[in-house]
Amino acid sequence: MIAAARLAAPARGNRRCEPPLIFVHGVGSTAAIWDHQLDAFGRERLCAAVELRGNGTQKPDPDPSSITRAGYAQDVLAVADALELEGFALVGCSLGGAVAFELWQRAPQRIRSLLFLGAFARYPDGERYVEQICAQARELGNMRAFGEIRAAKLGLPPARLRETIEQYACKIVDCFVAATHATWTGDYLDLLPAIDVPTLVAYGEHDAVAPRALAQQIASGIPAAQLAMVPDAGHVANADAPEAFNALLQSFLDRY
């Protein structure tokens, strides 16, 4: 593991495709949520799935006050710097989309292309949504119990249900609360017109958390951005329907 990331690369370091790919997970996930993508795309190019601070995989857990969108952007840049990447294509799911916006504000010269998945430039009534989630997590006081309730609402197949619960369970409540605030309270609507790299905005067909309307808002604000649906998928479409998502990502990469 380098700078808190799961890595995949071609044998003998022979990168046949550029640019490298950096994947950023959502608030309820860990970097393992990208394993299907690391397996598929790591055969021909360097890939890194970042482990964001406070997601439970790196112990000891950090001070929750360090868990901010700016801090998450630093996590991604730390991975890129450790791998000596001058530029990379960034793929962000949900919270990963907010991190992508933060990176564009801080280091746009490093970003070659963007793929947003289940993302939003401003979440409707985000503060109230955060209060509801955090109140439930604090009331339960146990992230496994919280994950069981949260996952049960997503209509996941058994394997995905177990995976989702386990990824919640490795977190602690205080870090999750800080991460929840970071996820849902950003406002990047004014930033959208400045994004001038190839951009694809994707959403899961059955995503009730960040539905098509929020993806459309991003795509409409970024010049020449494309909008695409991942069939038979929910909020974490890369894990719900990995073959369909991988085909979409491959097609996007092949165009640039």
C-alpha positions as CSV (number, residue, x, y, z in Angstrom):
1,M,0.0,0.0,0.0
2,I,1.3,3.4,-1.0
3,A,0.0,6.6,0.6
4,A,-3.2,4.8,1.6
5,A,-4.3,3.4,-1.7
6,R,-5.1,0.0,-3.3
7,L,-3.0,-0.3,-6.4
8,A,-3.1,-2.3,-9.7
9,A,-0.6,-2.1,-12.5
10,P,0.4,-4.1,-15.6
11,A,3.1,-6.8,-15.1
12,R,6.6,-5.5,-14.9
13,G,5.3,-2.0,-14.7
14,N,4.7,-1.8,-18.4
15,R,2.0,0.9,-18.7
16,R,0.4,0.4,-22.1
17,C,-2.3,3.0,-21.6
18,E,-2.3,6.5,-20.2
19,P,-3.3,8.4,-18.2
20,P,-3.3,6.6,-14.9
21,L,-6.6,6.2,-13.2
22,I,-7.3,7.4,-9.6
23,F,-10.6,6.2,-8.0
24,V,-12.2,7.9,-5.0
25,H,-14.9,6.1,-2.9
26,G,-18.0,7.4,-1.2
27,V,-18.7,8.1,2.5
28,G,-20.1,4.6,3.2
29,S,-17.4,2.7,1.3
30,T,-13.7,2.0,1.4
31,A,-11.3,1.7,-1.5
32,A,-12.2,-1.9,-1.9
33,I,-15.4,-0.8,-3.6
34,W,-13.3,-0.3,-6.7
35,D,-11.7,-3.8,-6.8
36,H,-13.7,-4.7,-10.0
37,Q,-12.2,-1.6,-11.7
38,L,-8.7,-2.2,-10.4
39,D,-8.9,-5.8,-11.8
40,A,-10.2,-4.6,-15.2
41,F,-8.2,-1.5,-15.8
42,G,-5.0,-2.4,-13.9
43,R,-4.0,-4.8,-16.7
44,E,-3.1,-2.0,-19.0
45,R,-2.6,1.1,-16.9
46,L,-1.6,2.2,-13.5
47,C,-4.6,2.4,-11.2
48,A,-5.0,3.6,-7.6
49,A,-8.1,3.5,-5.4
50,V,-7.5,6.0,-2.6
51,E,-8.3,5.2,1.0
52,L,-9.7,8.5,2.3
53,R,-8.8,9.5,5.9
54,G,-11.2,8.2,8.6
55,N,-12.9,5.5,6.5
56,G,-11.8,2.8,9.0
57,T,-9.1,1.0,7.0
58,Q,-6.2,3.0,8.4
59,K,-5.6,2.7,12.2
60,P,-5.5,4.6,14.4
61,D,-8.4,6.7,13.2
62,P,-7.6,10.3,12.7
63,D,-8.8,13.3,14.6
64,P,-12.3,13.9,13.2
65,S,-11.5,17.6,12.8
66,S,-9.1,16.7,10.0
67,I,-11.9,15.1,8.0
68,T,-12.8,17.7,5.5
69,R,-13.2,18.0,1.7
70,A,-9.9,19.8,1.6
71,G,-8.3,17.1,3.6
72,Y,-9.7,14.5,1.2
73,A,-8.2,16.4,-1.7
74,Q,-4.8,16.2,0.0
75,D,-5.2,12.5,0.4
76,V,-5.6,12.1,-3.4
77,L,-2.7,14.4,-4.1
78,A,-0.5,12.4,-1.6
79,V,-1.2,9.2,-3.5
80,A,-0.5,10.9,-6.9
81,D,2.7,12.4,-5.6
82,A,3.8,9.1,-4.1
83,L,3.3,7.4,-7.4
84,E,5.0,10.4,-9.2
85,L,2.0,11.1,-11.4
86,E,2.0,14.5,-13.1
87,G,-1.5,13.9,-14.4
88,F,-4.3,11.4,-14.0
89,A,-7.9,10.7,-14.9
90,L,-10.1,10.9,-11.8
91,V,-13.2,8.8,-11.1
92,G,-15.2,9.8,-8.1
93,C,-18.4,8.2,-6.7
94,S,-20.7,10.3,-4.4
95,L,-18.3,11.8,-1.9
96,G,-15.6,11.1,-4.5
97,G,-17.4,13.6,-6.8
98,A,-17.1,16.3,-4.1
99,V,-13.4,15.4,-3.8
100,A,-13.0,15.8,-7.6
101,F,-14.5,19.3,-7.3
102,E,-12.1,20.2,-4.5
103,L,-9.1,18.9,-6.6
104,W,-10.2,21.0,-9.5
105,Q,-10.1,24.1,-7.3
106,R,-6.6,23.2,-6.0
107,A,-4.7,21.4,-8.8
108,P,-6.6,21.5,-12.1
109,Q,-3.4,21.1,-14.0
110,R,-3.1,17.5,-12.6
111,I,-6.5,16.4,-13.9
112,R,-6.7,15.0,-17.5
113,S,-10.3,13.9,-17.4
114,L,-13.2,13.5,-14.9
115,L,-15.9,10.8,-14.4
116,F,-18.5,11.6,-11.8
117,L,-20.7,8.8,-10.6
118,G,-23.7,9.2,-8.2
119,A,-22.4,12.7,-7.6
120,F,-23.9,16.2,-7.1
121,A,-22.7,19.8,-7.3
122,R,-25.0,20.8,-4.4
123,Y,-27.2,18.4,-2.6
124,P,-30.8,19.5,-2.0
125,D,-31.5,20.4,1.6
126,G,-28.1,18.9,2.4
127,E,-27.8,20.3,6.0
128,R,-31.1,18.6,7.0
129,Y,-30.1,15.4,5.3
130,V,-26.8,15.4,7.3
131,E,-28.7,16.0,10.5
132,Q,-30.9,13.0,10.0
133,I,-28.0,10.7,9.1
134,C,-25.8,11.8,12.0
135,A,-28.6,11.7,14.5
136,Q,-29.3,8.0,13.6
137,A,-25.6,7.1,13.7
138,R,-25.1,8.7,17.1
139,E,-28.3,7.2,18.5
140,L,-27.2,3.7,17.5
141,G,-23.6,4.3,18.5
142,N,-22.5,1.4,16.4
143,M,-21.5,1.6,12.8
144,R,-22.3,-2.0,12.0
145,A,-25.9,-1.5,13.3
146,F,-26.1,1.7,11.3
147,G,-24.8,0.0,8.2
148,E,-27.3,-2.8,8.5
149,I,-30.2,-0.2,8.5
150,R,-28.7,1.9,5.8
151,A,-27.9,-1.0,3.5
152,A,-31.3,-2.6,3.9
153,K,-32.9,0.5,2.2
154,L,-30.8,0.1,-0.9
155,G,-32.3,-3.1,-2.3
156,L,-28.9,-4.7,-2.7
157,P,-28.4,-8.4,-3.7
158,P,-27.0,-10.5,-0.8
159,A,-23.3,-10.2,-1.7
160,R,-23.5,-6.4,-2.1
161,L,-25.5,-6.2,1.1
162,R,-22.8,-8.0,3.1
163,E,-20.0,-5.9,1.5
164,T,-21.8,-2.7,2.3
165,I,-22.4,-3.6,5.9
166,E,-18.8,-4.6,6.4
167,Q,-17.5,-1.3,4.9
168,Y,-19.7,0.7,7.3
169,A,-18.7,-1.5,10.2
170,C,-15.0,-0.7,10.0
171,K,-15.6,3.0,10.7
172,I,-16.1,4.8,14.0
173,V,-19.1,7.1,14.6
174,D,-17.2,10.3,15.1
175,C,-15.2,10.0,11.9
176,F,-18.3,8.9,10.0
177,V,-20.2,12.0,11.3
178,A,-17.4,14.3,10.1
179,A,-17.3,12.5,6.7
180,T,-21.1,12.9,6.4
181,H,-20.8,16.6,6.9
182,A,-18.0,16.7,4.3
183,T,-20.0,14.7,1.8
184,W,-23.4,16.5,1.6
185,T,-22.7,20.2,2.4
186,G,-20.5,21.3,-0.5
187,D,-21.7,23.8,-3.1
188,Y,-19.8,23.7,-6.5
189,L,-22.4,25.1,-8.8
190,D,-20.4,28.2,-9.6
191,L,-17.3,26.0,-10.3
192,L,-18.9,24.0,-13.1
193,P,-18.3,26.4,-16.0
194,A,-14.6,26.5,-15.3
195,I,-14.1,22.7,-15.8
196,D,-12.5,22.3,-19.2
197,V,-11.3,18.7,-19.3
198,P,-13.3,15.8,-20.9
199,T,-16.0,14.9,-18.4
200,L,-18.6,12.2,-18.1
201,V,-21.4,12.3,-15.5
202,A,-22.9,8.9,-14.8
203,Y,-25.7,7.8,-12.6
204,G,-27.3,4.5,-11.6
205,E,-30.6,3.7,-13.1
206,H,-32.2,3.1,-9.7
207,D,-30.1,5.6,-7.7
208,A,-32.5,7.2,-5.2
209,V,-29.7,9.0,-3.3
210,A,-28.3,11.0,-6.2
211,P,-30.7,10.5,-9.1
212,R,-30.6,11.6,-12.7
213,A,-31.6,15.2,-12.0
214,L,-28.5,15.8,-9.9
215,A,-26.2,14.2,-12.5
216,Q,-28.0,16.4,-15.2
217,Q,-27.3,19.5,-13.1
218,I,-23.5,18.7,-13.2
219,A,-23.5,17.8,-16.9
220,S,-25.5,20.9,-17.9
221,G,-23.0,23.2,-16.0
222,I,-19.8,21.8,-17.4
223,P,-19.0,22.7,-21.1
224,A,-19.3,19.6,-23.3
225,A,-19.8,17.2,-20.5
226,Q,-21.6,14.0,-21.3
227,L,-24.4,12.3,-19.3
228,A,-24.8,8.5,-19.1
229,M,-26.9,6.0,-17.2
230,V,-25.6,2.7,-15.7
231,P,-28.5,0.2,-16.2
232,D,-29.7,-2.0,-13.3
233,A,-27.6,-0.1,-10.8
234,G,-28.1,2.0,-7.7
235,H,-26.0,4.7,-6.0
236,V,-22.7,2.8,-6.1
237,A,-23.1,1.7,-9.7
238,N,-19.5,0.6,-10.2
239,A,-20.1,-2.2,-7.7
240,D,-23.8,-2.8,-8.4
241,A,-23.2,-3.3,-12.2
242,P,-19.4,-3.5,-12.7
243,E,-19.4,-4.8,-16.2
244,A,-21.8,-2.1,-17.4
245,F,-19.8,0.6,-15.6
246,N,-16.5,-0.7,-16.8
247,A,-17.7,-0.6,-20.4
248,L,-18.9,3.0,-19.9
249,L,-15.5,4.0,-18.4
250,Q,-13.6,2.2,-21.2
251,S,-15.6,3.9,-23.9
252,F,-15.0,7.3,-22.2
253,L,-11.2,6.6,-22.0
254,D,-11.1,5.5,-25.6
255,R,-12.4,8.8,-26.8
256,Y,-9.5,10.8,-25.4
